């Protein structure tokens, strides 16, 4: 243990407020900032101690400290969570629905205070940050808005449940000791009572067909840009070319398609928003902008603030749409509050504050802080969304205030709807959105991900988890222990819609009885122990037996798979029995759906609008949530008796996490998922712009030596995007990046590491991150290697003042990890593909990318089928080059960025064309790479 004393002016608590600032109280608590295995501890008298983890934990359990992110602190100290004054909880109360990276650096940035220079300074800054938040709260005390009026009541309920900050928040609000009594008419946590109701508006009618010319697109782009904007001729060229996607189509089923590949820095977002916004304005219809990552959705929304700077106009004309499972369900929140469990009061209090402030109720990538789920667990946060499709629509007392319904109606009137690929593809597959209509104009940004999005959207999985979810959707909570659950079964959702129709009730009763075939609570343990209950669990038992009998690599802890043919003994009989019982479940569900729809016709003169909408929604959900999946499952089971249809690939798999089985079943994917993508959008879409920095693989060789560039590259891209399945008018555009990659980057390929030696790999990452003094992103092709490296290098980096964050070990979602990495300029981050795709970090915070291995495609069963279809070795190499290009593209996001890309694995020469041709990739040893990285950044600072 080491000790120093703070100078008087730096000692906690925070310095006194300036003239006119509200007086607030702070707890006389020690301060704690944890590193790996050690911590900075600041006593209330100002003494600064550096403690081992065990001593810090002992002190924290004796005296609750003030800190930032209690759960992350406990993880770093290697202990269970302990009581504390967590600044993140205070921030979530004072500034709900506001962005903040969950670290002292992130808090300082959000509050407009200087960033701490090191760990000791970060610990010392904690009381000042707390003071700023409480002072902000005190300054708003007594304000007339409902949001501020309700704050004391919420804080009081949280304090009653033991919230550490409760007394200090209540004091800042002007209540408590020496103050007035709390308001008697507070609605407390029932914030939904104050939410506004949405209103129905008349439909817009069919979109117009007025085109947008190239020069008009250029002019609109000029309107977006201010006088200080840097001229980008390529951006103007991009906007002009993108306008072709907004021309009227000439023939039914033949959309106008623009494929636009534009290098990083071109300004794609504003480039396509220029013609898109003009077309929407001119034709009184929405353009749907679809992205793959949440990060880009936010960027598109931010860019549209240039066109719609006034907040209310922006909210009216720009809407972010996601699936229902992304939004807070007010009924779930109300039922959680009604249960009144004291252990939930703090979490529900912060959820109530967020609910009152959120722009749209989006809990995944919207204004909901991702770290809140880590603080309180998913059940009391993300679990309040409608994740099981149990919505009761207009029968819900909160229907007129529902965030989901508000978003659906806002999208019908918007000019730009920002969505994700998954939602767009699912709506297209179902033949329409929530109102049965499909847009006519689409922009698919991050178009290189469309293949993967379609692969997921059009797949079918007959597994234990999927079966269990369907059973829950049909039957709701089962058993006395779960009777108080929020899970609502089909009986509860439909009982008032069936009227007095005995046939409908009979069909419902028959379906609920037949649902017993589906996997029930505890299915996994029963299957593992060889005592299955029912046809589904018996099938799953034999499916797992087939996988374990034929799959290799079982000792590695990864998921396992095996071909569907030939099946093990007994599997065909089990599949035949299960198919029959699934038919017995599907038939009454189909009958029930027909009877519900018949009511719309037979009682058309008496049904009110809300009931009609509920019946339509119930019939739709019966089809999408049950009837269609059951039909797909039965088709898959039938194929076991014969052969899998040529368009599909079937296989058995056991999904595992850390060597533990979590799911088992039969999987079916399209070999070419661009086929259903093209089929679902080909008729509805009049125009599509598909854009990315990496649509094509512009170089490399086929196995027969044919050069792969130009027309060949575009044909391969069109095959992967499904364009060859469309009767479309296709325009192509290719623009290089404006960045000077020769000056701004170096590419190093390290050739002297022993493959498979994790000690050498960890040493390489440690040396490279130290050479760059942080700002490093470590990319991995396997989670096991990531974890092994993280374990070995976290402490040495911490000793050098570099904080290491890591996907799969830090307990935070990917978006939050990237936010922290962006906010802390000298931190490092380890991650896999999801991190690579979600990183957009301009500036010094990302200045080094180190890739552990050449990212060859995983040779699983579905990839082998696609390899045969799309070109053998050339297909493998094309995917690998694209992944390398995408990773390298993360490095430079602005004209003044500089960075080094390091591949810690020998790269075949035929793949070097993944990088810009003007940049020479250098093959070096590790020592040379480390020296080159250090010299590169030393020269940059000189």
ABEGO torsion letter per residue (X at the ends): XBBBBBBAAABOBBBBBBBGBBBBBBBBBBBBBBBBGBBBBBBAAGBBBBBBAAAAAAAAAABBBBBBGAAAAAAAAGBBBBBBBBAAAAAAAABBGBBBBBBAAAAAAAAGBBBBABAAAAAAAAAAAAAAAAAAAAAABGBABAAAAAAAAAAAAAAAAGBAAAAAAAAAAGBEBGBBBBBAABAEABAAAABBBBBBBBBAEBBBABBBBAAAAAAAAAAABBAABBBBAAAAAAAAAAAAAABBBABBGBBBBBBBBBBBGAGAAAAAAAAAAAAAAAAGBBBBBBBABAAAAAAAAAAAAAABABAAAAAAABBBBBBAAABBBAAAAAAAAAAGBAAAAAAAAAAAAAAAABAAGBABGBABBAAAAAAAEAAABAAABBAAGABAEAABAAAAABAAAAAAAAAAABABBBBBAAAAAAAAAAGEBAAGBBBABBBBBGAAAAAAAAAAAABBBBBAAAAAAAAAAAAEBBEAAAAABABBBAAAAAAAAAEABAAAAAAAAAAAAAAAABBBBGAAAAAAAGBBBEAAAAAAAAAAAAAAAABBGAAAGBBBBBBAOBBBBGAAAAAAAAAAAAAAAAAAAAAAAAAAAAAAAAAAAABBAAAAAAAAAAAAAAAAAAAAAAAAAAAAAAAAABBBBAABBBBBBBBBBGGBBABBEBBBBBABAAAAAAAAAAAABABBBBBBABABBABEBBAAGBBBBEAAAAAAAAAAAGAAABBBBBBBBBBBBABBAAAABBBBBBAABBBGBAAAAAAAAAAAAAAAGEGBBBBBABAAAAAAAAAAAAAAAAAAGBBBBBBGAAGBBAAAAAAAAAABAABBBBBBAAAAAABBBBEAABABBBBABBBBBBBBAAAAAAAAAAGEAAAAAAAAAAAAAAAAAAABABAABBBBBBBABBBBAAAAAABBAABBBBBBBAAAAAAAAAAAAAAAAX
